[in-house]
Amino acid sequence: MVGLSSGEKHFLQGGIAQDLRSDGRKRLTYRPISVETGVIPQANGSARVRIGATDVIASVKAELGKPNPLQPSKGKVSIYVDCSPTAAPIFQGRGGEELSAELSVALQRSLLGGKSGAGAGIDLSALIVVEGKICWDLYIDGLVLSSDGNLLDVLGAAIKAALSNTGIPKVNVNAATSPEDSAEVDISDEEFLKFDTSGVPVIVTLTKIGRHYIADATSEEESQMSSAISCSINKHGHICGLTKRGSAGLDPSVILDMISVSKHVSEQLMIELDSKISAAEACEDES
Amino acid sequence: MAATGAPTTYSPSPVNRKQQSIFKDVDWVRPDGRGFHQCRPAFLKTGAVNSASGSAYAEFGNTKVIVSIFGPRESQKAMMYSDTGRLNCNVSYTTFSSTIRGQGADNKEYSSMLHKALEGAIILESFPKTTVDVFALVLESGGSDLPVIISCASLALADAGIMMYDLVTSVSVSCLGSNLVIDPITEEESCQDGSFLIATMPSRNEVTQLTISGDWATPKIHEAMELCLNACSKLGELTRSCLTESASEE
């Protein structure tokens, strides 16, 4: 929790009203984004994303598993977030658990789409190896190293970067001789398949302070928020998930306005993030 | 709600479970024969649990929920001093609530969603240093569980005499193909393309909680929002009349 004096609060709110925030940004500008990919060699894909002082690592691990009998033609993806107490003392114990659970649920809602798979950022049917028998289980883990607000957007960006960095080993299936036999699989060490990450949405959180909304709030600004809306938006401009935070009620027309503003913000963020990710990948290939 | 149910409960005889064909056909009928924009008949009653400070029972089609409120009572000793009240929400399912036995006794996700939907409506300043417990139990899960829990919990809070800015009512909409279906049942939820859940304070015209998942274009969000707000205000009237009724009985 950030403790602000009434003078500081006033300064912060006055700045937002005049479209000049305390760090010199405009209301809808993001802090500088830095992306590093391939930071964890043991994972199939990983990325570290920093936006301002918020620093997170996302890793993707793939394991062979059995598909859900109800959905035999789909792989499984699970997303977990860990808020380490090294980032902030309030993350210790229950405070961290609650925040982790909230972030995990919000990310799952944003990235995994509806029950039928519509709007999912990850194509689950691409994870199938043998229908009904073998599929890839993707474990996406986010770790918060340092928190200075806007965790959800940064985690979303890190997962997007980690997925585009992910290589799934190629699997050769030796067809089973009889239907009861489980098919033999042979995981290749050399050949990797890349993911199509063009469908992965970006998450934009607009925080409402006073009458205005700001993008990419720092933790100081977040302490003054009345409510916030996190939209995940894919490249077609469709909303794939939305979560409201904060206790204050919002007028429906304000929500619709916030959605259209976040759509606008997401276009620029998507372009910036894509170029940063490809630059990071190029940098990794060189080294 | 579009239809006000007669104040009788439904017979517990099992519903005839037909294998549902694909919903995305041009003209399909909902499994329970409702119109796309028609809610299930709702039955609400306060005072379901005697020992609680307030309680309510809600029945929306096959979804049956009981919510009891305890408190305001002294916060746990370990908790820090707080000049506003605390709200503690817990949602649990009975072991026989769904077709497969004993799935998810405690639902953490729903508990936190219920908390977020209610905290904006309660005047927490009115009971400093104390905690209000909201315990929701889903007796039978028949789809749209969370909206029913939220609406029922706000009715129970009102019954307990907790100060609130307004009642909270909640409705969800499923997107199936090109159609929007209000107040979906379990069968419809299991194959939905997207879901849209809203909790509102109808008289103040404010949204306390909103979650969307799936794939939504902006015009569809507008349509769903309008549909939900309309249904929420109707549900608000129903809740209000239930409260007046219970008050006049005393």
Interface residues (C-beta under 8 A of the other chain):
Chain A: E98 A101 E102 V105 R109 S110 L112 G113 G114 K115 S116 A118 G119 I229 N234 G237 H238 I239 C240 G241 L242 T243 K244 R245 S247 A248 G249 L250 D251 P252 I255 L256 I259 S260 K263
Chain B: K108 E109 S112 K116 E119 G120 A121 C175 E189 S190 C191 Q192 D193 G194 S195 T200 M201 R204 N205 E206 V207 T208 Q209 L210 T211 I212 S213 G214 D215 W216 A217 T218 I221 H222 M225 L229
